[in-house]
């Protein structure tokens, strides 16, 4: 495959040579016109020969050989105009193919950009910034608010609040007390804390994921061009018919006419046009397809694997329940907590305030708000002292905590609980959890109808959480407690059943996305590393876009194949006519141009593909309909 710049240059040379020759013919200079046509065709032929040699060296075989034979024969026999027309057909088709095959870079720039380059090390009572490569196991490090943990380690002093979503898929920040272990790549969502590195950064979980993504990408075999799958049969037929014509007639011009008509521009043109049109339709449907081979593979998908957090679930906490002290009502608790939560940008505070607004509460402005990182908020709401957050934080501001102690003693808490104190009493508790997407059931049902025969959930969550999340959904298999490496192994096992698609959104999903036939990232809120490793990105936060993309891919491939078979049939008819002497090389080239136009027009029908209609995505979800389950670390 030539580079985009070379392909464009060859197309420009072909156009220039053909146009120059036509102008010279009009002004009565046929010899110079023939030289112009020959020169343009010779340059294109030289580029084509180089491309063929490189392809054969890589073990790739394509239909470009037929185009090279027809151009060579035309130049040798002095049919320079026919050679120029074939050169234009080939260069134009190659330019379309290059446009279709251009790939978005997968060098994991986002993944690498997120990795810290240095760390703050405490040594000899001094704090110093050192390169990451200088960190050794046992070093004591300071992790500032917002920093990414530079190595696997343990909390050395105090309590850390870690956002592990990029590494584990856990949507809620996790509190890590002194002595708690954690992995590299987690963001510090609370105040500064000290850690002790348990291993060097190069041996960390984050570095391991980077290596797995790279290895998975390199091990996946490249996808052959759709047109090339017909190359051997078509080339054999062409050589047989052209050779038979020569043996019967001993007329090299008639043999050349057969080769010119056989120039596989219907294949070279129709496939990329249909595929590019399909990619355009997918983009309009909210799914970015990174290259043409992805669309081909997506059209044949039979097995779908997906992560839970951020893929099957919304990936952010939502209010799923409110418990109230007998002296307070749930509405009163929600109004007070929602009002105070306006004073913080924390993910839990934002979820409480947003839920209160969706419930129609008019939230009063809070006053004198103070926030303890990783603990909670305090402030005044309409003249009353309000506290929201962890039990210890709220209890410290309450004289009466008997209701909360009784509730905690009963146990059975799910998800994350934010206690609410009002006027010096623990008044209630708000439960938050990561809930199943409102469109999940509809999307999975549409995937079944689109031809996906096997659906597998593969997640790091505990089995109970994973099974509860897929209750009532058309899922064939649940694999829980899976590490990134185990997700890759699952993808490879499922590949034995057919073409696989893996859907995920976190850094921990990146290796599996790269290992699948098609990796699909939830790009709206997912980790940038997942989008880099994926073949396709869902640009909006709506899982229902995936079945639309699969349907578009299937229709696009069907249209491409229709164009291929129609083009090959017409070319075969022209080859027979040329072998019988009814077509000259130039007439054969012009006939082939007509066939090209016909197949391109047919291929452009892919722009009008309409995926199965679906309801608009819901903006919210009621607590009753959500059937939520709390997320668990490791998703």
RABEL-V915447 format. One record per residue. N is the residue number from 1. PHI is phi as a letter, one per 40 degrees, with the letter a starting at -180 (NA if undefined). OMEGA is omega as a letter, one per 30 degrees, with the letter a starting at -180 (NA if undefined). D_FIRST is the distance of its C-alpha to the first C-alpha in Angstrom with 1 decimal. Layout:
# RABEL-V915447
{{N,PHI,OMEGA,D_FIRST} {N,PHI,OMEGA,D_FIRST}}
This chain:
# RABEL-V915447
{{1,NA,a,0.0} {2,c,l,3.8} {3,c,a,6.7} {4,c,a,9.1} {5,c,l,11.6} {6,c,a,10.0} {7,c,l,9.1} {8,c,l,12.7} {9,c,l,14.2} {10,c,l,13.1} {11,c,l,14.5} {12,c,l,17.6} {13,c,l,18.1} {14,c,l,18.0} {15,c,a,20.5} {16,c,a,22.6} {17,c,a,22.9} {18,c,a,23.9} {19,c,l,26.3} {20,c,l,27.8} {21,c,l,28.5} {22,c,l,30.2} {23,c,l,32.3} {24,c,l,33.4} {25,c,a,34.3} {26,c,a,36.4} {27,c,l,38.3} {28,g,l,39.1} {29,b,a,36.8} {30,c,a,35.0} {31,c,l,34.2} {32,c,l,32.5} {33,c,l,30.7} {34,c,l,29.4} {35,c,l,28.3} {36,c,l,26.4} {37,c,a,24.6} {38,c,a,23.8} {39,c,l,22.6} {40,c,a,20.2} {41,c,a,18.8} {42,c,l,18.7} {43,c,l,16.6} {44,c,l,14.0} {45,c,l,14.4} {46,c,l,14.0} {47,c,l,10.7} {48,c,a,9.6} {49,c,l,11.4} {50,d,a,9.9} {51,c,l,6.3} {52,c,a,8.5} {53,c,l,10.6} {54,c,a,8.3} {55,c,l,7.3} {56,c,l,11.0} {57,c,l,12.1} {58,c,a,10.7} {59,g,a,12.5} {60,b,a,9.9} {61,b,a,11.1} {62,b,a,10.2} {63,c,l,12.1} {64,c,a,10.4} {65,c,l,13.1} {66,c,l,15.8} {67,c,l,14.7} {68,c,l,14.7} {69,c,a,18.1} {70,c,l,19.6} {71,c,l,18.7} {72,c,l,20.1} {73,c,a,23.1} {74,c,l,23.9} {75,c,a,23.9} {76,c,a,26.0} {77,c,l,28.5} {78,g,l,28.8} {79,c,a,27.5} {80,c,l,25.8} {81,c,l,26.1} {82,c,l,24.4} {83,c,a,21.6} {84,c,l,21.3} {85,c,l,21.3} {86,c,l,18.6} {87,c,l,16.5} {88,c,l,17.3} {89,c,a,16.5} {90,c,a,13.0} {91,c,l,12.2} {92,c,l,14.0} {93,c,l,12.2} {94,c,l,8.7} {95,c,l,10.5} {96,c,a,12.1} {97,c,l,9.1} {98,c,l,7.7} {99,c,a,11.4} {100,c,a,11.8} {101,c,a,9.2} {102,d,a,10.5} {103,b,l,12.6} {104,c,a,16.1} {105,c,l,16.8} {106,b,a,18.4} {107,c,l,20.1} {108,f,a,23.4} {109,c,a,24.8} {110,c,l,27.5} {111,c,a,28.5} {112,c,l,28.8} {113,c,a,30.5} {114,c,a,33.1} {115,c,l,34.1} {116,c,l,37.1} {117,b,a,37.0} {118,a,l,40.7} {119,a,l,43.8} {120,c,a,47.5} {121,b,l,49.6} {122,c,a,53.3} {123,a,l,55.0} {124,g,l,58.5} {125,g,a,59.4} {126,b,l,56.7} {127,b,a,53.5} {128,b,l,50.6} {129,c,a,46.9} {130,b,l,44.8} {131,c,a,41.1} {132,d,a,39.9} {133,c,a,39.4} {134,c,a,43.1} {135,c,l,44.2} {136,b,l,45.8} {137,d,a,47.2} {138,g,l,50.7} {139,c,l,50.0} {140,c,a,51.7} {141,b,l,49.5} {142,b,l,50.1} {143,b,a,47.8} {144,c,l,48.4} {145,d,l,48.1} {146,g,l,44.5} {147,c,l,43.2} {148,c,a,40.8} {149,d,a,42.4} {150,c,a,40.9} {151,a,l,41.7} {152,c,a,43.1} {153,a,l,46.9} {154,b,l,50.2} {155,c,a,52.2} {156,c,a,54.8} {157,a,l,57.2} {158,g,a,57.7} {159,b,l,55.5} {160,b,l,51.8} {161,b,a,50.1} {162,b,l,46.5} {163,c,a,43.7} {164,c,a,41.7} {165,d,a,39.5} {166,c,a,36.2} {167,c,a,36.9} {168,b,a,38.9} {169,g,l,38.5} {170,c,a,42.3} {171,c,a,42.9} {172,b,l,46.4} {173,d,a,47.2} {174,b,l,48.9} {175,c,l,52.0} {176,b,a,52.0} {177,c,l,55.5} {178,d,a,56.5} {179,g,a,55.1} {180,c,l,52.4} {181,c,l,49.0} {182,a,a,45.7} {183,b,l,42.1} {184,c,l,40.1} {185,g,l,38.0} {186,c,l,41.0} {187,c,l,42.1} {188,c,a,45.8} {189,c,a,47.2} {190,b,l,50.7} {191,c,a,52.7} {192,c,l,52.0} {193,a,l,52.6} {194,b,l,52.6} {195,b,l,50.6} {196,b,a,50.6} {197,c,l,47.2} {198,c,l,47.1} {199,a,a,44.1} {200,c,l,41.8} {201,d,a,39.1} {202,c,l,36.4} {203,b,a,38.0} {204,c,l,38.3} {205,c,a,37.0} {206,c,l,34.8} {207,c,l,33.1} {208,c,l,32.8} {209,c,l,31.0} {210,d,a,28.4} {211,c,a,27.8} {212,c,l,27.6} {213,c,a,24.9} {214,c,a,22.8} {215,c,a,23.5} {216,c,a,22.9} {217,c,a,19.4} {218,c,a,18.4} {219,c,a,20.1} {220,c,a,18.4} {221,c,l,16.0} {222,c,a,12.6} {223,c,l,12.8} {224,c,l,11.3} {225,c,a,10.3} {226,d,a,13.7} {227,c,a,13.3} {228,c,l,12.1} {229,c,l,15.4} {230,b,a,17.2} {231,c,a,15.3} {232,c,a,17.9} {233,c,a,20.9} {234,c,l,19.8} {235,c,l,18.8} {236,c,l,22.1} {237,c,a,24.1} {238,c,a,22.7} {239,c,a,23.5} {240,c,a,26.8} {241,c,l,27.9} {242,c,l,26.9} {243,c,l,28.5} {244,c,l,31.5} {245,c,l,31.9} {246,c,a,32.0} {247,c,a,34.5} {248,c,a,36.7} {249,b,a,36.7} {250,f,a,35.6} {251,b,a,34.1} {252,c,a,30.8} {253,c,l,30.5} {254,c,l,31.0} {255,c,l,28.3} {256,c,l,25.9} {257,d,l,26.9} {258,c,a,25.9} {259,c,a,22.4} {260,c,l,22.1} {261,c,a,23.3} {262,c,l,21.0} {263,d,a,17.8} {264,c,l,16.1} {265,c,l,15.8} {266,d,l,18.0} {267,c,a,15.4} {268,c,a,12.4} {269,c,a,14.8} {270,c,a,17.2} {271,c,a,15.2} {272,c,l,13.5} {273,c,l,16.8} {274,c,a,18.9} {275,c,l,16.9} {276,c,l,16.9} {277,c,l,20.5} {278,c,l,21.3} {279,c,l,19.9} {280,c,l,22.1} {281,c,l,25.0} {282,c,l,24.6} {283,c,l,24.8} {284,c,l,27.9} {285,c,l,29.3} {286,g,l,28.9} {287,b,l,25.9} {288,c,l,22.8} {289,c,a,19.7} {290,c,l,17.0} {291,a,a,13.9} {292,c,l,13.4} {293,c,l,13.4} {294,c,a,16.7} {295,c,l,18.2} {296,c,a,17.5} {297,c,l,19.1} {298,c,a,21.9} {299,c,a,22.8} {300,b,a,23.7} {301,c,l,25.7} {302,b,a,29.0} {303,b,l,30.1} {304,b,l,30.6} {305,b,l,31.8} {306,a,l,33.1} {307,c,a,35.1} {308,c,a,38.5} {309,c,l,39.2} {310,g,l,37.4} {311,b,l,35.6} {312,c,l,38.4} {313,b,a,40.9} {314,c,l,41.0} {315,g,l,40.6} {316,b,a,43.5} {317,c,l,47.3} {318,b,l,49.4} {319,c,a,53.1} {320,b,l,54.1} {321,a,l,57.8} {322,b,l,60.8} {323,b,a,64.0} {324,b,l,67.1} {325,c,a,70.5} {326,c,l,73.3} {327,c,a,74.4} {328,b,l,71.1} {329,b,l,68.9} {330,d,l,65.1} {331,c,a,64.9} {332,c,l,66.8} {333,c,a,64.7} {334,c,a,61.4} {335,c,a,62.8} {336,c,a,63.9} {337,c,l,60.8} {338,c,l,58.5} {339,c,a,60.5} {340,c,a,60.4} {341,c,l,56.7} {342,c,a,55.9} {343,c,a,56.7} {344,b,l,53.7} {345,c,l,49.9} {346,c,a,49.8} {347,c,l,47.7} {348,c,l,50.9} {349,c,l,52.9} {350,c,a,50.3} {351,c,l,50.3} {352,c,a,54.1} {353,c,a,54.4} {354,c,l,51.7} {355,c,l,53.5} {356,c,l,56.8} {357,c,l,55.5} {358,c,l,53.9} {359,c,l,57.4} {360,g,l,58.9} {361,c,l,60.7} {362,c,a,61.8} {363,c,l,61.0} {364,c,l,63.6} {365,c,l,62.4} {366,c,l,62.9} {367,b,l,65.0} {368,f,a,65.2} {369,c,l,62.0} {370,b,a,61.3} {371,b,l,58.4} {372,c,a,58.5} {373,d,l,54.9} {374,g,a,54.1} {375,b,l,57.6} {376,i,a,58.2} {377,b,l,59.8} {378,b,l,63.4} {379,i,l,64.9} {380,b,l,67.2} {381,b,l,66.7} {382,f,l,69.5} {383,g,l,72.0} {384,b,l,71.2} {385,c,a,69.6} {386,b,l,66.4} {387,b,l,64.2} {388,b,l,60.9} {389,i,a,58.9} {390,c,a,59.3} {391,d,a,62.7} {392,c,a,64.0} {393,c,a,63.2} {394,c,a,64.9} {395,c,l,67.8} {396,c,a,68.5} {397,b,a,69.3} {398,b,l,71.3} {399,c,a,74.9} {400,b,a,74.6} {401,b,a,71.8} {402,c,a,73.5} {403,c,a,71.3} {404,c,l,68.1} {405,c,l,69.6} {406,c,l,70.6} {407,c,a,67.2} {408,c,l,65.5} {409,c,l,68.0} {410,c,l,67.1} {411,g,l,63.4} {412,g,l,60.7} {413,c,l,58.7} {414,b,l,55.1} {415,g,l,52.3} {416,b,a,53.4} {417,b,l,56.9} {418,b,l,58.0} {419,c,a,61.8} {420,b,l,63.7} {421,b,l,66.9} {422,b,l,69.2} {423,f,l,72.5} {424,g,l,72.8} {425,b,l,72.0} {426,c,a,69.0} {427,c,a,68.7} {428,a,a,65.6} {429,a,l,62.1} {430,b,l,58.8} {431,c,l,56.2} {432,b,l,52.5} {433,a,l,49.6} {434,c,a,46.0} {435,b,l,46.1} {436,c,a,43.9} {437,d,l,41.9} {438,c,a,43.8} {439,c,a,40.8} {440,c,a,40.0} {441,c,l,41.9} {442,c,a,40.6} {443,c,a,37.0} {444,c,l,37.3} {445,c,l,39.2} {446,c,l,36.4} {447,c,l,33.8} {448,d,a,36.0} {449,c,a,36.2} {450,c,l,32.4} {451,h,l,32.1} {452,c,a,32.0} {453,c,a,34.4} {454,b,a,34.7} {455,b,a,35.3} {456,b,l,35.9} {457,c,l,37.3} {458,b,a,36.5} {459,a,l,38.4} {460,c,a,40.3} {461,c,l,43.4} {462,c,a,46.5} {463,d,a,46.8} {464,c,a,49.6} {465,c,a,47.7} {466,c,a,44.5} {467,c,l,46.5} {468,c,a,48.5} {469,c,a,45.4} {470,c,a,44.1} {471,d,l,47.5} {472,g,a,47.4} {473,b,a,43.6} {474,c,a,41.7} {475,b,a,40.3} {476,c,a,40.2} {477,a,l,40.2} {478,b,l,41.0} {479,b,a,40.0} {480,b,l,42.0} {481,g,a,42.4} {482,c,l,38.7} {483,c,l,37.3} {484,d,l,33.7} {485,c,l,33.1} {486,c,l,35.0} {487,c,l,32.9} {488,c,l,29.8} {489,c,l,31.7} {490,c,l,32.7} {491,d,a,29.2} {492,c,l,28.2} {493,c,a,31.4} {494,c,l,30.7} {495,c,l,27.2} {496,c,l,29.2} {497,c,a,30.5} {498,i,a,27.3} {499,c,a,24.6} {500,b,l,25.9} {501,b,l,26.1} {502,b,a,27.8} {503,b,l,29.4} {504,a,a,31.0} {505,a,a,31.8} {506,b,l,32.9} {507,d,a,31.7} {508,c,l,33.1} {509,c,a,30.8} {510,d,l,27.6} {511,c,l,27.1} {512,c,l,27.6} {513,c,a,25.3} {514,c,a,22.5} {515,c,a,23.5} {516,c,l,23.7} {517,d,l,21.1} {518,b,l,21.5} {519,c,a,23.5} {520,b,a,25.4} {521,b,l,27.4} {522,c,a,30.5} {523,c,a,29.6} {524,c,a,32.7} {525,b,a,34.9} {526,c,l,32.9} {527,c,l,31.9} {528,c,l,29.0} {529,c,l,27.7} {530,c,l,27.4} {531,c,l,25.3} {532,c,a,23.0} {533,c,a,22.6} {534,c,l,22.4} {535,c,a,19.6} {536,a,a,21.9} {537,b,l,25.0} {538,c,a,28.2} {539,c,l,29.2} {540,b,a,32.8} {541,c,a,35.3} {542,a,a,35.4} {543,c,a,34.3} {544,c,l,34.9} {545,c,a,31.6} {546,c,l,29.7} {547,c,l,31.0} {548,c,a,30.3} {549,c,l,26.6} {550,c,l,26.6} {551,c,l,28.3} {552,c,l,26.0} {553,c,a,23.0} {554,c,l,24.9} {555,c,a,25.8} {556,c,l,22.3} {557,c,l,20.9} {558,c,l,24.1} {559,c,l,23.6} {560,c,l,19.9} {561,c,l,21.3} {562,d,a,24.2} {563,c,l,22.1} {564,c,a,20.1} {565,c,l,23.4} {566,c,a,25.1} {567,c,l,22.5} {568,c,l,22.4} {569,c,l,26.2} {570,c,l,26.6} {571,c,l,24.2} {572,c,l,26.2} {573,c,l,29.4} {574,c,l,28.2} {575,c,l,27.3} {576,c,l,30.8} {577,c,l,32.3} {578,c,a,30.5} {579,c,l,31.7} {580,c,l,35.2} {581,g,a,35.1} {582,c,a,35.1} {583,b,l,32.0} {584,c,l,31.1} {585,d,l,27.5} {586,c,l,27.8} {587,c,l,29.4} {588,c,l,26.7} {589,c,l,24.0} {590,c,l,26.2} {591,c,l,26.8} {592,c,l,23.1} {593,c,l,23.0} {594,c,l,25.8} {595,c,l,24.1} {596,d,a,21.1} {597,c,a,23.6} {598,c,a,25.3} {599,c,l,22.4} {600,c,l,21.2} {601,d,l,24.9} {602,c,a,25.0} {603,c,a,21.9} {604,c,l,23.4} {605,c,l,26.2} {606,c,l,24.3} {607,c,a,25.4} {608,b,l,29.0} {609,c,l,28.7} {610,b,l,31.8} {611,c,l,31.8} {612,d,a,35.1} {613,c,a,37.7} {614,a,l,38.9} {615,c,l,41.7} {616,c,l,41.1} {617,d,l,40.8} {618,c,a,44.2} {619,c,a,45.1} {620,a,a,47.5} {621,a,l,49.0} {622,c,a,52.6} {623,c,a,53.9} {624,c,a,55.1} {625,c,a,51.8} {626,c,a,49.7} {627,f,a,51.0} {628,c,l,49.8} {629,b,l,49.4} {630,c,l,49.3} {631,c,l,46.0} {632,b,l,46.2} {633,d,l,44.6} {634,h,a,41.5} {635,c,NA,39.8}}
